[in-house]
Amino acid sequence: MVYNQQKNDLQNTSRNVSVIAQSAKSVATTAFFDSTIKDLLYSDVNSEEYMKYQLKLESYKNIYPFLQSIYIYNGDHVHAVPNKKFVYDRSSFEDKGLFPILDDIQNNKSHSIVLRQIPNILYGISSNAKKDIFVYSYLFFDSQVQSGKVSEAIILNISEESIRQSITSSDHKNDNRIFIIDHEGKLLSNDGKQSLLSNLSGNDYIQNILKSKEQSGNLRMNVNGVDSFITYANTDAFNWMLLSITPYQNIVQGVEQMKQKTYLLVFCFIIGSILLSVYLSRRLYKPVMLVIQNYNLLESEKRNDFYYRKQNFLRKMVYSNDILPFEILKNRLQMYHVELDPADSFLLLLIKIDHFSDFCSKFGLTDRGLLKFGLINIISELLSSTYKHECIEIEENQILVWMSYNALESPFKDEQLISLVKEIQQNAEKFLQISISITFSEPFETLNPINFHYLKTLDLSEYRLILGHKTLIFFDSLDIKTDEFKYPQDQDKELIETIIRGQYAEAKQVLSDVIQSASRYSYTVLNSVLIRLLLSIRHAIEIVESNQSIKVHFNFNTYLANLQKLETLEQIQFDFYELFDNLSSELESKKDNKYIKLLDDVNQMIHDEFANPTLSLDVLSEKVNLSSPYLGKLYKKHRLISVNDYINHIRLSYAIKLIAESDETINEIMGKSGFLTRSHFFTQFKKAYGVTPNQYRSNAKVRE
């Protein structure tokens, strides 16, 4: 029981480490073929353009949280993100340990990983930050190096914490610890007792494990003076070895307790059986049924374990570049009851679940697993009568169908196959309420390595972004322009200007035209265009913020990460439109708040200076640095009265109070109220109150 438990823990940990390794390889490969990254690797970059390249590297790091930092090395300089600066030469770069590794490719191959210490950029900034931290440096460079030194390389520094978190143990009661060593016996993960990179090869149990030719096993030996039960297993990634160690005393302690309980149970059972023998004889069918249920349960667990091991083997074939000899591969396939013949021709179908974010929100992890299992049953039921095949659970949103395919024509022209695939889509939607898109690989004859064909099919599946959901994607049916794409600078400039001017309907049209134009090219071109559009929008927002003296709620990295999750152009375009609408509403709200404060200031000026006969719209406009027509229009819009009418209103309110309460002459009151001429004062007064100032004073005295 302990061995199976520890073996499962090691398999889970191995799977987690393999996922990180494959992700690192995918990131490095994608970055290597990224035109922006190639500029840093193979050409001199103008310092004025550093921001563009820095943002590009930051976008890679933000997408993959297990990355601590990324270096791009071109022989003379290192471009590092994140760091105090973006560009360093070899002499000024603080991570001095990098260069001996790059200068020794005999021991440090491309796609290898090195555990080492690097300077912590947070040291001196954060109070708890250590001066140096451990990272796993994943190396990627051209393997055809002749000089023995690497001149161009991509280095992905994987955080030690991400590897530590991937190490899982289901047993926390028996003082169980899991850690990783390399083929030389060096400690590569924190085991709670030894420091990283400690050499454990001098321990007897490590020597026995390193000498063993088995991929996994267990032994009982003394570990640091403690009698222990040890389980070990090789990982699929980097030739690492996983070890799980549990003190043996903790295991047998549970057995002793179980023995005492068993004695008591047997005694009670004997006494109880004598008293209840008649009753039990009449109810015999109940324990018989219980035995049958237990037997069925054991059979089910056995089948599930076999299915799990089979899936693990098939996934390893898909992810690995290793080439197995024909006979060994054939024997392995037979061992796992795989009916495919390595001598056949093959075809891959990559099935992706559409609307995956909504799918994850709607269903929990267990329900998602059941739905995927149901989808596999639908696929197998429809294909089994025509094609030999195997379904492989790859990623959470993917199922890979590996099938024999000996047809002469392209899958695009195979009506029987297309009919079956469409039926799979229809049944998945009808019975499981799942929408799926399916990508067809090129037919291939050699099975080794299948990883190459899977990666090509995975790249091809990205064209779902252009073709939409529920689509069938064929390698030879894509209508893609192959000529060089020229980014529309004029339209980009027009987009920025329309956003600055607040013409969001026009901005939406320009954005739509650029996206539609780029969608006729490759997925890589389209993806770069979308990122560039987002950068232009950010630039426009920065100008709007500067011009309007306001702060807009917009985070580029957050929006870019959200953009990467969208699956179709329609969703992306809608998301951009929603951004424009939110931007319009936010700017309008900000402007209104700004104008309210401005108009309050204008009102205060009028109250303070209404007695000044020269006070007018022109005088107020000059004080607030706005043109007279603009201030007049703005005031009328928000206060529903003109500036001059409001000035007259304040003057008349003051004048009528003096007329009613003081004995001053009408001319004196007129002067104190800011009126220059008697005729103008009388005209405005009668217009407002229906009588002349003298008549108003007379009426007021009569009322008294």
C-alpha positions in Angstrom: 0.0 0.0 0.0 2.8 2.4 0.9 4.7 1.6 -2.3 1.6 2.1 -4.5 0.9 5.4 -2.7 4.5 6.7 -3.1 4.6 5.5 -6.7 1.5 7.4 -7.5 3.0 10.5 -5.8 6.2 10.2 -7.9 4.1 9.7 -11.1 2.1 12.8 -10.3 5.3 14.8 -9.6 7.0 13.4 -12.8 3.9 14.4 -14.8 4.1 18.0 -13.3 7.8 18.3 -14.0 7.2 17.0 -17.6 4.5 19.6 -18.1 6.9 22.4 -17.0 9.7 20.9 -19.2 7.4 20.7 -22.3 6.1 24.2 -21.6 9.7 25.6 -21.4 10.6 23.8 -24.6 7.5 25.2 -26.3 8.2 28.8 -25.1 11.8 28.6 -26.2 10.9 27.2 -29.7 8.1 29.8 -30.2 10.5 32.6 -29.1 13.2 31.4 -31.4 11.0 31.6 -34.4 9.5 34.9 -33.3 10.7 37.7 -35.6 11.1 40.2 -32.8 13.2 37.8 -30.7 15.3 37.0 -33.8 16.2 40.7 -34.0 17.8 40.4 -30.6 19.6 37.2 -31.5 21.0 38.0 -34.9 21.1 41.8 -35.4 22.0 45.1 -33.7 19.0 46.7 -32.2 18.6 50.5 -31.9 18.4 51.6 -28.3 15.4 53.7 -29.1 13.5 50.5 -29.9 14.4 48.7 -26.6 11.0 49.3 -25.2 9.3 47.3 -28.0 11.6 44.3 -27.4 11.4 44.5 -23.6 7.6 44.5 -23.8 7.7 41.4 -26.1 9.9 39.5 -23.6 7.7 40.6 -20.7 4.6 39.3 -22.5 6.3 35.8 -22.7 7.2 35.9 -19.0 3.7 37.1 -18.0 2.0 34.3 -19.9 4.0 31.5 -18.2 4.1 32.1 -14.4 6.7 29.4 -13.8 9.4 31.7 -15.5 11.5 33.8 -13.1 13.3 35.6 -15.9 14.3 35.4 -19.6 17.7 36.1 -21.2 18.4 36.6 -24.9 22.2 36.3 -25.6 23.7 37.2 -29.0 27.4 36.7 -28.3 28.1 40.3 -27.2 25.1 41.4 -25.2 22.5 39.9 -22.8 18.9 41.2 -22.9 17.3 40.4 -19.6 13.7 40.6 -18.4 13.0 41.5 -15.6 16.1 43.3 -14.5 17.5 46.8 -13.6 18.4 47.4 -17.2 17.3 45.7 -20.4 20.8 45.3 -22.1 24.1 44.3 -20.6 27.5 43.3 -22.1 29.3 40.3 -20.7 31.4 42.4 -18.3 28.5 44.3 -16.8 26.0 41.5 -16.5 25.6 40.5 -12.8 24.7 36.9 -13.6 28.4 35.9 -14.2 27.6 32.1 -13.8 25.8 32.2 -17.2 28.8 32.5 -19.4 30.9 29.5 -18.3 27.8 27.4 -19.1 27.3 28.9 -22.6 31.1 28.5 -23.3 31.0 24.8 -22.6 28.4 23.2 -24.9 30.2 19.8 -24.5 28.6 19.5 -21.1 25.6 21.8 -21.6 23.6 20.9 -24.6 20.6 22.7 -26.2 17.3 21.8 -24.4 19.2 20.9 -21.3 18.5 22.4 -17.8 21.0 23.6 -15.2 20.2 24.3 -11.5 22.2 27.3 -10.3 22.2 30.5 -8.3 21.6 33.9 -9.8 21.4 37.4 -8.3 18.0 38.3 -7.0 16.8 41.6 -8.6 14.5 42.2 -5.5 17.5 42.2 -3.2 17.7 45.6 -1.6 14.2 46.4 -2.7 12.1 43.9 -0.7 13.1 43.6 3.0 12.7 39.7 2.9 14.5 39.2 -0.4 17.7 37.1 -0.4 20.8 38.2 -2.3 20.8 35.1 -4.5 18.1 32.7 -5.5 18.1 29.2 -7.2 16.6 28.8 -10.7 16.5 26.0 -13.3 18.1 27.5 -16.4 16.6 26.0 -19.6 19.1 26.4 -22.5 18.1 26.7 -26.1 20.5 27.4 -28.9 21.6 26.2 -32.4 23.1 22.8 -31.8 25.3 23.2 -34.9 27.9 25.3 -33.0 31.4 24.8 -34.4 33.5 26.9 -32.0 32.5 25.1 -28.9 30.9 28.3 -27.6 27.4 29.5 -28.0 27.0 32.8 -29.8 23.2 33.0 -29.8 21.0 31.5 -27.1 17.6 31.8 -25.3 17.8 31.1 -21.6 14.6 30.5 -19.6 15.1 30.7 -15.8 12.5 28.5 -14.2 11.8 29.5 -10.6 12.8 26.9 -8.0 9.5 27.5 -6.3 7.5 26.3 -9.3 9.5 23.0 -9.3 9.0 22.7 -5.5 5.3 23.2 -5.8 5.1 20.5 -8.5 6.4 18.0 -6.0 3.3 16.5 -4.4 2.8 14.0 -1.5 -0.5 12.5 -0.5 0.9 11.2 2.8 1.6 14.0 5.4 1.3 11.8 8.4 4.2 9.3 7.9 6.9 12.0 7.6 7.2 11.3 3.9 9.5 13.5 1.8 10.0 13.6 -2.0 12.9 15.1 -3.8 14.8 15.1 -7.1 18.4 14.1 -7.9 20.3 14.0 -11.2 22.3 11.1 -12.6 25.3 12.1 -10.5 23.5 12.1 -7.3 23.2 15.9 -6.8 20.2 17.2 -5.0 18.0 19.3 -7.4 15.0 20.1 -5.1 14.5 21.0 -1.5 14.1 18.0 0.7 13.9 19.9 4.0 17.2 18.5 5.3 19.9 19.1 2.7 20.8 22.3 0.8 20.3 22.4 -3.0 23.1 20.9 -5.1 24.3 18.8 -2.2 26.2 15.7 -3.4 24.3 12.7 -2.1 26.2 10.1 -4.1 28.2 9.1 -1.0 25.0 7.6 0.6 24.6 3.9 0.2 20.9 4.1 -0.9 21.8 6.7 -3.6 24.5 4.4 -4.9 22.2 1.4 -5.1 19.5 3.5 -6.9 22.0 5.0 -9.4 23.4 1.5 -10.2 19.9 0.1 -10.8 18.9 -0.3 -14.4 15.2 -0.3 -13.5 13.0 2.8 -14.4 11.4 2.5 -11.0 11.5 0.4 -7.8 11.7 0.4 -4.0 14.1 -0.7 -1.3 14.5 -0.7 2.4 17.7 0.8 3.7 19.2 3.1 6.3 18.9 6.8 5.5 20.8 9.2 7.8 20.6 6.7 10.6 16.9 5.9 10.1 15.5 2.7 8.8 13.5 3.8 5.8 11.3 2.6 2.9 12.5 4.2 -0.4 10.6 4.4 -3.7 12.3 5.8 -6.8 11.3 6.5 -10.4 12.9 8.1 -13.4 11.2 11.3 -14.8 10.4 11.8 -18.5 12.3 15.1 -18.3 16.0 15.9 -18.1 17.0 12.3 -17.0 16.1 13.2 -13.4 15.4 10.7 -10.6 12.5 11.2 -8.1 12.9 9.7 -4.6 10.3 9.2 -1.9 11.5 8.3 1.6 9.3 7.3 4.6 10.6 6.1 8.0 9.8 2.4 8.2 8.8 2.6 11.9 6.0 5.0 10.9 4.6 2.3 8.5 4.8 -0.7 10.8 3.3 1.4 13.6 0.0 1.5 11.7 0.3 -2.3 11.1 0.7 -2.9 14.8 -2.4 -0.9 15.6 -4.3 -2.7 12.9 -3.2 -6.1 14.4 -4.6 -5.2 17.8 -7.9 -4.1 16.2 -8.0 -7.3 14.3 -7.7 -9.5 17.4 -10.5 -7.6 19.0 -12.6 -7.8 15.8 -12.0 -11.6 15.6 -13.0 -12.1 19.2 -16.2 -10.1 18.7 -16.9 -11.8 15.5 -16.7 -15.3 17.1 -19.1 -14.3 19.9 -21.4 -12.5 17.5 -21.4 -15.4 15.0 -22.6 -17.8 17.7 -25.5 -15.6 18.7 -26.5 -14.6 15.2 -25.8 -17.8 13.2 -29.5 -18.5 12.5 -30.0 -14.9 11.4 -26.9 -14.9 9.2 -27.9 -18.2 7.6 -31.1 -16.7 6.4 -29.4 -13.6 5.2 -26.5 -15.3 3.5 -27.1 -13.6 0.2 -26.0 -10.2 1.8 -22.3 -11.1 2.4 -22.2 -12.9 -0.9 -23.4 -9.8 -2.6 -20.8 -7.8 -0.7 -18.1 -10.1 -1.9 -19.3 -9.7 -5.5 -19.3 -5.9 -5.1 -15.8 -5.9 -3.7 -14.6 -8.1 -6.5 -16.2 -5.8 -9.1 -14.6 -2.8 -7.3 -11.1 -4.5 -7.5 -11.6 -5.3 -11.2 -12.7 -1.7 -11.9 -9.6 -0.3 -10.1 -7.4 -2.7 -12.1 -8.9 -1.5 -15.3 -8.5 2.2 -14.3 -4.9 1.6 -13.4 -4.2 -0.1 -16.7 -6.0 2.8 -18.6 -3.9 5.3 -16.7 -0.6 3.6 -17.5 -1.7 3.2 -21.1 -2.5 6.9 -21.4 0.8 7.8 -19.7 2.7 5.7 -22.3 0.9 7.2 -25.2 1.4 10.8 -23.9 5.1 10.1 -23.5 5.2 9.0 -27.1 3.5 12.2 -28.2 5.7 14.6 -26.0 9.0 12.8 -26.5 11.5 13.1 -29.4 13.0 9.6 -28.5 13.1 7.1 -31.3 12.3 3.5 -30.2 13.5 0.5 -32.3 10.7 -1.0 -34.3 10.5 -4.3 -32.4 10.5 -2.6 -29.0 7.8 -0.2 -30.1 5.7 -3.0 -31.5 6.0 -5.0 -28.2 5.1 -1.9 -26.1 2.0 -1.3 -28.2 0.9 -5.0 -27.8 1.5 -4.8 -24.1 -0.9 -1.9 -23.8 -3.4 -3.6 -26.2 -2.9 -0.9 -28.9 -4.1 -2.4 -32.2 -2.1 0.0 -34.4 0.7 -1.5 -36.4 3.9 0.6 -36.6 4.3 -0.4 -40.2 1.0 1.3 -41.2 0.5 4.9 -42.4 -1.1 7.2 -39.9 -3.2 10.3 -39.4 -3.6 12.6 -36.3 -6.9 14.3 -35.4 -6.4 17.1 -32.8 -9.8 17.8 -31.1 -10.1 21.1 -29.2 -13.0 22.0 -26.9 -14.4 25.4 -28.0 -15.4 28.1 -25.5 -13.0 26.5 -23.0 -13.1 29.4 -20.5 -16.9 29.1 -20.3 -16.5 25.3 -20.1 -14.2 25.6 -17.1 -16.5 28.1 -15.4 -19.6 26.0 -15.9 -18.1 22.6 -14.8 -15.8 21.6 -12.0 -12.6 19.5 -12.5 -14.4 16.1 -11.9 -17.3 17.0 -14.3 -14.8 18.1 -16.9 -13.0 14.8 -16.7 -16.3 12.9 -17.1 -17.3 15.0 -20.1 -14.0 14.4 -21.8 -14.4 10.6 -21.1 -17.8 10.8 -22.7 -16.3 12.6 -25.7 -13.7 9.8 -26.1 -16.5 7.2 -26.0 -18.3 9.0 -28.8 -15.1 9.2 -30.9 -14.3 5.5 -30.4 -17.8 4.3 -31.1 -18.0 6.2 -34.4 -14.4 5.4 -35.6 -13.9 1.8 -34.4 -15.9 0.2 -37.3 -13.7 1.9 -39.9 -10.4 2.9 -38.5 -8.0 1.4 -36.0 -7.3 4.2 -33.5 -6.3 5.4 -30.0 -7.6 8.4 -28.1 -5.0 10.2 -26.1 -5.8 12.8 -23.4 -3.2 15.5 -24.1 -4.1 18.8 -22.5 -7.2 19.6 -20.5 -8.9 21.1 -23.6 -7.4 18.6 -26.1 -7.9 15.0 -27.2 -5.5 13.6 -29.8 -6.8 10.7 -32.0 -4.0 8.6 -33.5 -5.4 6.4 -36.3 -4.3 4.1 -39.1 -4.9 5.8 -42.4 -4.0 4.1 -45.7 -6.2 6.1 -48.1 -4.5 7.5 -51.2 -6.3 10.8 -51.2 -5.8 13.8 -48.9 -8.1 13.8 -45.8 -9.6 17.0 -47.2 -11.0 14.9 -50.1 -12.0 11.8 -48.0 -15.7 12.1 -47.8 -16.1 9.0 -45.5 -13.7 10.4 -42.9 -15.2 13.9 -43.1 -18.7 12.5 -42.6 -17.6 10.6 -39.5 -15.8 13.6 -38.0 -18.9 15.8 -38.6 -21.0 13.2 -36.9 -18.6 13.3 -33.9 -19.1 17.1 -33.7 -22.9 16.7 -33.9 -23.1 14.0 -31.2 -20.8 15.9 -28.9 -23.0 18.9 -29.1 -26.2 16.8 -28.8 -25.4 14.6 -25.9 -22.7 16.5 -24.1 -23.4 20.2 -25.1 -19.8 20.5 -26.1 -18.7 22.4 -29.2 -15.4 21.1 -30.7 -13.0 22.0 -33.5 -10.9 19.3 -35.3 -7.6 19.7 -37.0 -6.2 17.1 -39.4 -2.5 16.4 -39.7 -0.7 15.3 -42.9 -0.7 11.5 -43.4 2.6 10.1 -42.4 4.3 6.7 -42.7 7.0 6.7 -40.0 5.9 6.6 -36.4 9.1 7.8 -34.9 8.9 10.5 -33.7 5.2 11.2 -33.5 6.0 14.4 -31.5 7.0 16.2 -34.8 3.6 15.5 -36.4 1.8 16.5 -33.2 3.5 19.8 -32.9 2.8 20.6 -36.6 -0.9 19.7 -36.0 -1.0 21.8 -32.8 0.4 24.9 -34.8 -2.2 24.2 -37.5 -5.0 24.2 -34.9 -4.3 27.8 -34.1 -6.0 28.7 -37.3 -9.3 28.2 -35.4 -8.7 31.9 -34.4 -9.4 32.8 -38.1 -11.8 30.1 -39.1 -14.0 30.1 -35.9 -15.5 27.5 -33.7 -16.8 24.1 -34.9 -14.4 24.2 -37.8 -12.5 21.4 -39.6 -8.9 22.4 -40.3 -6.9 20.7 -43.1 -3.2 21.2 -43.8 -3.8 21.6 -47.6 -7.1 23.6 -47.6 -6.0 26.9 -45.9 -6.3 29.9 -48.2 -3.3 31.8 -46.8 -1.4 34.5 -48.6 2.3 33.7 -48.8 3.6 37.1 -50.0 5.2 39.4 -47.5 2.8 41.2 -45.2 3.3 45.0 -44.9 1.8 46.5 -41.8 -0.6 49.3 -42.7 1.2 52.3 -41.1 -1.4 54.8 -42.5 -4.3 52.9 -41.0 -2.4 52.5 -37.7 -1.9 56.3 -37.6 -5.6 56.8 -38.4 -6.6 54.5 -35.6 -4.5 56.4 -33.1 -5.9 59.8 -34.3 -9.5 58.6 -34.2 -9.1 57.4 -30.6 -7.4 60.7 -29.6 -10.3 62.6 -31.2 -12.9 60.4 -29.5 -14.2 59.1 -32.8 -14.7 55.5 -31.6 -17.1 54.4 -34.4 -14.4 55.3 -37.0 -11.8 53.7 -34.8 -13.8 50.4 -34.8 -14.0 50.5 -38.6 -10.2 51.0 -39.0 -9.5 48.3 -36.5 -11.8 45.9 -38.3 -10.2 46.6 -41.7 -6.7 46.0 -40.3 -7.7 42.7 -38.6 -9.6 41.5 -41.7 -6.6 42.3 -43.9 -4.2 40.4 -41.6 -6.5 37.4 -41.3 -5.7 36.4 -44.9 -2.1 35.8 -43.8 -0.6 33.2 -41.5 -1.5 32.9 -37.8 1.9 34.3 -36.8 1.4 37.4 -38.8 -2.2 37.9 -37.4 -1.0 37.4 -33.8 1.8 40.0 -34.3 -0.7 42.4 -35.8 -3.0 42.1 -32.9 -0.2 42.8 -30.4 0.9 45.8 -32.5 -2.7 47.1 -32.6 -2.9 46.8 -28.8 0.4 48.8 -28.5 -1.0 51.5 -30.7 -4.2 51.7 -28.6 -2.1 52.0 -25.5 -0.1 54.8 -27.2 -3.3 56.6 -28.1 -4.6 56.3 -24.5 -1.4 57.7 -23.1 -1.8 60.8 -25.4 -5.5 61.2 -24.3 -4.4 61.0 -20.7 -1.8 63.7 -21.3 -4.0 66.0 -23.3 -7.0 65.6 -21.0 -5.0 65.5 -17.7 -6.9 62.4 -16.7 -6.0 58.8 -15.8 -7.7 56.0 -17.8 -8.2 52.6 -16.3 -6.3 50.4 -18.7 -3.5 47.8 -18.0 -1.7 46.6 -21.1 -0.3 43.4 -19.6 -3.7 42.3 -18.2 -5.4 43.1 -21.5 -2.7 41.2 -23.5 -3.1 38.1 -21.2 -6.8 38.2 -21.7 -6.4 38.6 -25.4 -4.3 35.4 -25.6 -7.2 33.4 -24.1 -9.7 34.4 -26.8 -10.3 31.7 -29.4 -11.8 33.5 -32.5 -11.4 36.7 -34.3 -15.0 37.5 -33.6 -14.3 37.3 -29.9 -11.1 39.4 -30.2 -12.9 42.1 -32.3 -15.8 42.2 -29.9 -13.3 42.6 -27.0 -11.6 45.5 -28.8 -15.0 47.1 -29.4 -15.9 46.7 -25.8 -12.6 48.4 -24.8 -13.4 51.3 -27.1 -16.9 51.6 -25.5 -15.5 51.5 -22.0 -12.9 54.0 -22.9 -15.6 56.3 -24.4 -17.7 56.1 -21.2 -14.7 56.5 -18.9 -13.4 59.5 -20.8 -16.9 61.1 -20.9 -17.2 60.6 -17.1 -13.8 62.0 -16.5 -14.5 65.0 -18.7 -17.8 65.7 -16.9 -16.1 65.7 -13.5 -13.4 68.0 -14.9 -16.0 70.4 -16.4 -18.1 70.5 -13.2 -15.0 71.7 -11.2 -14.2 74.2 -13.9 -17.8 75.6 -14.0 -17.9 75.8 -10.2 -14.8 78.0 -10.4 -16.4 80.2 -13.0 -19.5 80.6 -10.8 -17.3 81.6 -7.9 -15.6 84.2 -10.0 -19.0 85.6 -11.0 -20.1 85.8 -7.3 -16.8 87.5 -6.3 -16.6 90.0 -9.2 -20.1 90.7 -10.3 -19.8 94.4 -9.1 -17.1 94.9 -11.7 -18.8 96.4 -14.8 -16.2 94.9 -17.1 -17.0 91.3 -16.0 -18.0 89.3 -19.1 -17.7 86.0 -20.9 -14.4 87.2 -22.5 -12.9 88.1 -19.2 -13.9 84.8 -17.6 -12.6 82.8 -20.7 -9.2 84.5 -20.4 -8.9 83.6 -16.7 -9.7 79.8 -17.2 -7.6 79.6 -20.5 -10.4 78.7 -22.7 -11.8 80.4 -25.8 -15.0 82.4 -25.3 -17.2 80.3 -27.7 -16.0 77.1 -26.1 -16.6 78.3 -22.5 -20.0 79.7 -23.5 -21.1 76.4 -25.2 -19.8 74.4 -22.3 -21.5 76.5 -19.6 -24.8 76.5 -21.5 -24.6 72.7 -21.9 -24.0 71.9 -18.2 -25.8 74.9 -16.5 -28.7 75.4 -19.0 -28.1 79.2 -18.9 -25.7 81.5 -20.7 -22.7 83.1 -18.9 -24.0 86.6 -19.5 -27.5 85.8 -18.3 -26.1 84.3 -15.1 -24.0 87.4 -14.5 -27.1 89.6 -14.9 -29.0 87.2 -12.6 -26.5 87.6 -9.8 -26.3 91.4 -10.3 -30.1 91.8 -10.2 -30.4 89.5 -7.1 -28.0 91.8 -5.3 -29.7 95.0 -6.6 -33.2 93.9 -5.6 -32.1 93.2 -2.1 -30.6 96.7 -1.7 -33.7 98.3 -3.2 -35.9 96.6 -0.7 -33.7 96.9 2.4 -31.6 100.1 2.0 -32.3 103.8 1.5 -29.5 104.2 -1.2 -30.5 105.8 -4.5 -31.3 103.7 -7.5 -28.2 105.0 -9.3 -26.0 104.1 -6.3 -27.5 100.6 -6.3 -27.0 100.3 -10.0 -23.3 101.1 -9.7 -22.8 98.7 -6.8 -24.5 95.9 -8.8 -22.1 96.2 -11.8 -24.4 97.9 -14.3 -22.9 100.7 -16.4 -26.0 102.5 -17.8 -29.3 103.3 -16.3 -31.2 102.1 -19.4 -29.6 98.7 -19.4 -30.2 98.3 -15.7 -33.9 99.3 -16.0 -34.4 97.0 -19.1 -32.9 93.9 -17.3 -34.8 94.6 -14.1 -38.2 95.0 -15.7 -37.5 91.9 -17.9 -36.8 89.9 -14.7 -39.4 91.3 -12.3 -42.1 92.9 -14.5 -41.7 96.4 -12.9 -39.1 99.2 -12.8 -36.7 99.5 -9.8 -38.7 102.6 -8.5 -42.0 100.8 -8.7 -40.5 97.8 -6.9 -39.3 100.1 -4.0 -42.7 101.7 -3.8 -44.5 98.4 -3.7 -42.1 97.2 -1.0 -42.8 100.2 1.2 -46.6 99.8 0.8 -46.3 96.2 2.0 -44.4 97.3 5.1 
